[in-house]
Amino acid sequence: MIFPTMNSWSMLFDEIGEINFDEPEDPTVYPDTMNQKTKDETFWRYDEGKILREVEAYLSSTYSGHYVGGETKIQTLDLIDSIGDSESFCRSNAIKYLSRFGKKEGKNRKDLLKVIHYAILLYHFSDLPFTEDAVETHSPTGR
């Protein structure tokens, strides 16, 4: 028995039939995405989603900074933690950057990013347990 030559395109065509590349008559096929609000506009009231992404980008940049020690990746904070001073160090630095916000170089965005970073580190070194919500994401970006 001889079978006709079949390739994946002809099999697909047989399965779905003729493909029409014209605009659909039914507008629900391609919803109007140009006029839809983003999740940032509907989920967050005060741009928290954008701010969190900016904080994440800042935090990521600190790991390639000059305070990381060569191949060992030991940071100064690791040494401070090894002598038991990490909580007070993080608290003090958060206070320092918060108190200088608006004074040194005006309202400096980087001061606030450092406050947030040290607050996150303080949270970590305080050994506070994570809540069940910590594993669930509430971010509109799904992260």
C-alpha positions in Angstrom: 0.0 0.0 0.0 1.3 3.4 -0.9 0.6 6.3 1.4 0.5 9.9 0.1 3.3 12.1 1.2 2.2 13.9 4.4 4.1 16.6 6.2 3.3 18.5 9.3 1.9 21.5 7.4 -0.5 19.4 5.4 -1.6 17.5 8.5 -2.2 20.8 10.3 -4.2 22.2 7.3 -6.3 19.0 7.3 -6.9 19.4 11.0 -7.9 23.1 11.1 -9.0 23.8 7.6 -8.5 27.0 5.7 -6.8 29.8 7.5 -8.3 33.3 7.1 -5.9 36.2 7.7 -8.5 38.9 7.3 -9.8 40.9 10.3 -12.3 38.9 12.2 -15.9 40.0 12.1 -16.3 39.2 15.8 -14.4 41.9 17.8 -14.2 39.5 20.8 -11.6 37.4 18.9 -9.0 40.2 19.4 -9.9 42.2 22.5 -9.1 45.9 22.6 -5.9 45.8 24.6 -4.9 49.4 23.8 -7.6 50.8 26.1 -7.2 48.4 28.9 -5.6 49.5 32.1 -2.5 47.8 33.3 -2.5 45.9 36.6 -0.3 48.6 38.0 -3.2 51.1 37.4 -5.9 48.8 38.8 -4.2 46.8 41.6 -2.0 49.5 43.2 -3.2 52.9 44.3 0.1 54.6 44.9 2.4 53.0 42.3 3.6 50.4 44.8 4.1 47.9 41.9 6.5 50.3 40.1 8.3 51.1 43.3 8.7 47.4 44.2 10.2 46.8 40.8 12.6 49.7 41.3 13.6 48.4 44.7 14.2 44.9 43.2 16.4 46.4 40.5 18.3 48.4 43.1 18.8 45.4 45.4 20.0 43.3 42.5 22.6 46.0 41.6 24.0 45.9 45.1 25.1 42.3 44.6 27.5 43.3 41.8 28.8 46.2 43.8 32.3 46.8 45.2 31.4 45.5 48.7 31.3 41.9 47.5 34.6 40.1 48.2 35.9 38.4 45.1 35.0 34.7 44.4 33.9 34.1 48.0 31.0 36.5 47.6 31.5 37.5 51.3 30.0 40.9 52.0 30.9 43.2 54.9 27.5 42.5 56.4 28.4 38.8 56.6 31.3 39.8 58.8 29.2 42.1 60.9 26.7 39.3 61.4 29.4 36.9 62.4 30.1 39.1 65.5 26.4 39.5 66.3 25.9 43.1 65.3 23.8 42.8 62.1 20.5 43.9 63.6 21.9 47.1 65.2 23.9 47.8 62.0 20.9 47.5 59.7 18.7 49.6 62.1 21.3 52.3 62.4 21.9 52.5 58.7 18.2 52.7 58.0 17.9 55.6 60.5 20.9 57.3 59.0 19.6 57.2 55.4 16.1 58.2 56.5 17.3 61.1 58.6 19.4 62.5 55.7 16.7 62.2 53.1 15.9 65.7 51.8 19.0 67.2 53.3 22.0 65.7 51.5 21.5 66.2 47.7 17.8 67.1 48.3 15.2 64.4 48.1 17.6 61.7 46.9 15.8 58.6 45.7 18.9 56.5 46.5 18.6 57.4 50.2 15.1 55.9 50.3 16.2 52.8 48.4 18.9 52.3 51.0 16.4 52.8 53.8 14.2 50.1 52.2 17.2 47.8 51.7 18.4 48.1 55.3 14.8 47.6 56.5 14.6 44.3 54.5 18.0 43.2 55.9 16.8 44.1 59.4 13.7 41.9 58.8 16.0 39.1 57.7 18.5 39.3 60.5 15.7 39.6 63.1 14.7 36.0 62.3 11.1 36.9 62.0 9.1 33.9 60.7 7.5 34.3 57.3 3.8 34.2 57.2 1.9 31.8 54.9 1.3 34.8 52.6 5.0 35.1 52.0 4.9 32.2 49.6 1.9 33.5 47.7 2.4 36.5 45.4 0.2 39.5 45.5 2.1 41.3 42.8 0.4 42.2 39.6 3.5 41.1 37.8 3.2 37.6 39.3 6.6 37.8 40.9 
